[in-house]
């Protein structure tokens, strides 16, 4: 059982972005879950990109799976899937940041939902920040538009990878995403 970072009594800061793809929900989900993080999480000032993933203990397709994203500023975080509904959604939490986020939030709950949208799919991605005491105003204020821009850029790159999935194997290379984004 995973210890959940955020509970019903917590006051959080939530940021949600969404994007559509022409792929069916099951196809979009199949590509989204194991997506290569360095291909889609690139730097968007002032935030770093992900350079690699370390310590992934299991396949990334069930609650309890863990890994450590490594950022291009030399920092890292702990990531763990907390919920997984095959073909529809997965949630995860990020904790133990070693960058500036460690001074703003106790952690983050992320969630991807993949929903039918006509002949395609609507992907909704939410980040829910659990602020440290006295830091909520920073996360809810000046931080929010910057983070939304970071999330939008990453989700747009996810959709490029999903749309290209028929032409390339899962784990599309960075050069493929670069050429299309």
C-alpha positions in Angstrom: 0.0 0.0 0.0 1.3 3.5 -0.9 1.3 6.2 1.7 -0.7 9.0 0.0 0.9 12.4 0.1 -2.4 14.3 -0.1 -5.5 13.7 2.0 -9.1 15.1 2.2 -8.1 17.8 4.8 -5.2 19.2 2.8 -5.4 22.5 1.0 -3.7 22.2 -2.3 -2.9 24.1 -5.5 -4.2 22.4 -8.6 -3.1 23.0 -12.2 -4.8 21.2 -15.1 -4.0 21.1 -18.8 -5.6 19.1 -21.5 -4.9 18.2 -25.1 -6.7 16.2 -27.8 -5.3 13.4 -30.0 -6.9 11.6 -32.9 -5.9 8.3 -31.5 -8.3 6.0 -29.7 -8.2 6.2 -25.8 -6.6 2.7 -25.5 -3.9 3.5 -28.1 -3.2 6.9 -26.5 -2.9 5.3 -23.0 -0.7 2.5 -24.2 1.9 5.1 -25.5 1.4 7.7 -22.7 2.1 5.4 -19.7 5.7 4.3 -20.6 6.6 7.5 -22.5 10.3 8.4 -22.5 10.4 11.3 -20.0 13.5 13.0 -21.4 11.8 13.3 -24.8 8.8 15.2 -23.5 10.0 16.9 -20.3 12.4 19.5 -21.7 13.5 22.7 -20.1 10.9 25.5 -20.1 12.4 28.5 -18.3 12.6 28.7 -15.3 12.1 24.9 -14.9 14.6 22.2 -15.8 14.0 19.2 -18.1 14.4 15.6 -17.3 17.7 14.1 -18.6 17.2 10.4 -17.5 15.3 8.1 -15.1 17.1 6.0 -12.5 16.1 3.3 -10.1 12.9 2.2 -11.9 12.2 -0.9 -10.0 9.5 -2.4 -12.1 7.5 -1.8 -15.2 5.7 1.5 -15.1 2.2 0.0 -15.2 0.8 -0.5 -11.7 0.4 1.1 -8.3 3.6 0.9 -6.3 6.1 1.2 -9.2 8.9 3.7 -8.4 11.6 5.7 -10.2 13.8 8.7 -9.8 13.6 11.4 -12.5 17.0 13.2 -12.9 16.8 16.9 -14.0 19.3 18.8 -16.1 20.0 21.2 -13.2 21.5 18.2 -11.3 18.4 17.7 -9.0 16.1 14.7 -8.7 12.8 13.6 -7.2 11.2 10.3 -6.0 8.2 9.3 -8.1 5.7 6.5 -7.4 2.5 5.4 -9.1 -0.3 5.5 -6.5 -3.3 4.5 -8.7 -3.6 2.8 -12.0 -6.7 2.0 -14.0 -5.6 0.3 -17.3 -6.7 2.1 -20.4 -8.1 5.1 -18.5 -6.0 6.8 -15.8 -3.0 6.7 -13.6 -1.9 8.9 -10.7 1.5 9.3 -9.1 3.2 11.4 -6.5 6.5 13.2 -6.6 8.4 13.8 -3.3 11.9 14.5 -2.0 12.8 17.1 -4.6 16.3 18.3 -4.3 15.7 21.6 -6.2 13.7 24.7 -5.3 10.4 22.8 -5.2 11.7 21.3 -1.9 11.3 24.8 -0.4 7.8 25.3 -1.8 5.9 22.0 -1.6 5.9 18.8 0.4 5.2 17.0 -2.8 2.9 16.7 -5.8 0.2 14.4 -6.9 0.0 14.1 -10.7 -2.8 12.4 -12.6 -3.4 11.6 -16.3 -6.9 10.8 -17.5 -7.5 9.5 -21.0 -11.1 9.9 -22.1 -13.1 9.3 -25.3 -13.6 12.5 -27.4 -15.5 11.8 -30.5 -13.3 9.5 -32.7 -10.2 10.5 -30.6 -9.1 11.1 -27.1 -9.0 14.0 -24.6 -6.0 13.7 -22.3 -6.3 15.6 -19.1 -3.3 16.1 -16.9 -3.5 17.5 -13.3 -0.7 18.5 -10.9 -1.8 19.0 -7.3 0.8 20.7 -5.2 0.8 20.2 -1.4 2.3 23.5 -0.3 4.7 23.8 2.7 3.3 26.1 5.5 3.2 29.7 4.3 4.1 28.9 0.7 0.6 28.4 -0.8 0.5 32.0 -2.0 3.6 31.5 -4.1 2.3 28.3 -5.7 -1.2 29.7 -6.3 0.2 33.1 -7.5 3.3 33.7 -9.5 4.2 30.0 -9.8 1.0 28.8 -11.5 1.2 30.4 -14.9 4.9 29.4 -15.3 4.1 25.8 -14.3 1.0 25.7 -16.6 3.3 26.7 -19.5 5.7 23.9 -18.6 2.9 21.3 -18.4 1.4 22.5 -21.7 4.7 22.2 -23.6 5.2 18.7 -22.1 1.7 17.5 -22.9 2.0 18.9 -26.5 5.1 16.8 -26.9 3.3 13.7 -25.5 0.6 14.1 -28.1 3.3 14.3 -30.9 4.7 11.0 -29.6 1.2 9.5 -29.4 0.3 10.6 -32.9 3.5 9.2 -34.3 3.1 5.8 -32.6 1.9 4.1 -35.7 5.1 5.1 -37.5 7.5 4.3 -34.7 7.8 1.8 -31.8 6.8 2.9 -28.3 9.7 4.9 -26.9 10.0 7.2 -29.9 13.4 8.8 -30.1 14.1 12.4 -29.1 15.0 13.2 -32.7 11.5 12.1 -33.8 9.9 14.4 -31.3 12.3 17.3 -32.1 11.5 17.0 -35.8 7.8 17.2 -35.1 7.5 19.8 -32.3 
